[in-house]
Amino acid sequence: MLNDINLNLLRSFFMIAEERSLTRAAARLNMSQPSVSQALQRLEEQLACQLVLRGSRKFELTARGQRVYQECSEIFRSVERIGQLTQERYVEEFGELRLQIISNLESSLIDEALRLYHQRHPSVTWVIEVQNSQETVKRIQTEKCGIGLCLLARPVFSLNCELLFREDFSVYCGAEHPFFGRKEVEKRELRQESFVSFTCATKGMGLEPMTVLSESLGLGERISGESPNLEEVRRMIVAGLGIGILPVTAAQDEVAKGLLWPLEIKDFPLGADVFLVTHPECEYSPAEQRFLELVCELRGLYPDMH
């Protein structure tokens, strides 16, 4: 039966066809010439056809022998590729990798880290949890584990906080607000305006950068709405409940549609730093450690990537 062809017989024939010689094929296979000749004969018997023309001074494959050789070439190239796939330079990791991240963070650095990590370690499952920086910092401090991407006004003393890049913010108002369309406003003009705030920016630890930014502008005396969710803060600003601070990348679609207007404050650019936050006492898993090393690698290769 053709289904019972021994792979070793095909390999012997492949080497004979490659070397155009029984003697050289035997040397490559580390076999005796009679053994190689016998393997060829057994294969021809199984296939019920002649593969090599015998008795001529010049080595030559028959027409069927040439077709079998071509098929063998594909088979053994595939076997070689399988061997290469199992001997890649990167150690394959398994398990789960959790990342805590702020909502609506747009970063080519993080996108590339995820893409490249999955390429190197496809067996690792990702779990990405979206939460504000205050919750992430508190969780890492309490559990002494975890990896977080946080917006912080300054590094947290008890944690490892590696600065990745700076994110731009702006004060926004809705289409019906009197400031809509103004090219520039003064800080003092904003202080009496109703303010829509992130909940974590008005309560608790106040680690979200909107806290520092709003306090530096003197905002928040008249809070008209609050939410821990960026999308809901944006919704309230669009609806006209008041002015509010948003990341520039999170508001650009609404600005393009004419639903929001960025208020440029004279001599007062707004921004906050994005940090990679870990715990100094945590023994991170190999999968987690390789992610941290990869982010460091990308920052070294592309220092301007944000």
C-alpha positions, 0 to 999 in steps of 0.5 A: 500500500502506498500509504505504508511507504517508509519515510526513510526510503523516501529520504534515501531516494531524495539523497540519491537524486540530490547527489546524483550518485549512490556512493555520495548519497551513502556518505551523506546518509552515513550508510553503506552503498549496498544498503542505499541501493537496497532502499532504492529497490524497495521503494521502486517495488512499493511504487511499482515503477522505476525511479533511476535508470541503471546501467548508464555511465551518466546518472539519470532519473526516469520521468516518474523518478523526477516527479517523485523527487520534486514531491520529496523536495517539498516534503523534506523542506517542510520537515526542515521548516518544522525543525526551525519553528521549534528552535527559535531564538526566543524561549516560548512562554505559557500562561497569562499576562495581566496589564492594568491600563488607563482608558483611551490611552493611545500609544504606538510604543505599547501597541508595538510592545503588544505586537512584538511580544505576541510574535515572540510568545504566541502561547501567552494569553493577555488580559488587559484591565481598564481602570484609573491610575488611582485604582491601579497604584493602590492594587499594586501597592496592596497586592505587591504584584501587577503591571500598570500603565498610569497617568501620574503627576509624579512618581509614587515613592513606594513603587517602581515608576518608569517614565514612558512618555508625556500625554497632552491634555486640554480643557474642553467645552461643548458646542453651546458653551459661551467659550465655544470658538474662542481661540484663547482664554485666561485662567481666571475666566475658567475658575467660575465655570461649572466643572465636569470631573473624574471621580478619582480626581475629586476623591481619595488619593487624587493620583489621576493627573486631572487632579493636579491640572484642575487644581493648577487652573483653579477649577473644581469649585463648582462641580456639575458632574463627575464620573470615574469613566472617561467616556461619561465625562466626555458625554457630560461636557458635550451635553453642556454640563460644564467644562472639563479636562480630557486627553487630547487623543480622547477628544479629537473625534468630537472636536472634528464633529464640532461637538467639543472645543479645546480651550487654549489657555495662554502660557499654560500648556497641559500635560501629564506623564505616563508611567510603567508601574511595578512593585519593587518586591514582586517576583514577576513571572518569566512572561511578565519579566519578558514584557518588561524587558521588551518595553525597555528594549523598544525604548532603547531602540526608539527613544522618541516613540510614544 
